Amino acid sequence: MESLAREITKDDLKRAPYFDQFDPEKEYTKALYKGDKPLLGQELNEVQSIQSYHLGNLGNSIMEDGDIQSGMDFVMGDDHTLTVKYGIVYANGKVRRFNEQTIQLDGEGMEYVGVDVRTEVVTYEDDEDLLDKTSGLPSSFSDASDRLRETVFLTKGDESLPHVIYQFEAGDLYV
C-alpha cells in the first residue's frame, strides 16, 4: 500500500480534526475530567501535549539538541559519502531512534552534518493496524485515532542546522 502520510506542523494540530489547544503560556499542567461530562478527543490531544512539553523541558535541562546518546558512529567513503550508523540522539525535546542513513558531502571547506525531525500524520489508510479490530460491534473495523510519526533524518548545511552531530573540515572530522 502506498503511504498517504502527510507532513504536519504544530499549527495543523490546532485545527480540525485534532483541535489540540495546548498553550504553554496558560501554564496548564493537567486536565481534570468530570464524570458527568463527555471525554473529548481534543482534551486527550492536549494532555499528550502537556506531558510532551514538560518532559521536553526536563530533557532540555540535561541535554542539548543533537546530543548523541549512543551509537551513530560514522564511516566516510573515498567519495565523501558519509554513512551514519544506527543510534540514539536527542532532538526536539525527545530521545529518538536514528536508523542508518547516508549523505553526500562535498569534502571541501567546513561542512556540518545534523539531524532533523519530520512530523507526519499516519491514518488507517497508511497503516491497517489503525482499524478497530473488534468484531460484532458498531465500531468494528472503523478507523481509530490517527498517529503522529516523528522520524529522524540526516541533513547537512552550515552551523545554523538545528541539531548538529558532526562537523567536517575538508572531509576530515573537525574536533
Secondary structure, DSSP 4 states (H G I P E B T S, - for coil): -----EE--HHHHTSTTT-----GGG--------TTSPPPHHHHHHHHHHHHHHHHHHHHHH--TT-EEEE--EEE-TTSEEEEPSEEEEETTEEEEE--EEEE---SSEEEEEEEEEEEEE-TTT-GGGB----SSTTTT-B---EEEEEEEEEEESTT-SSEEEEEETTEE--
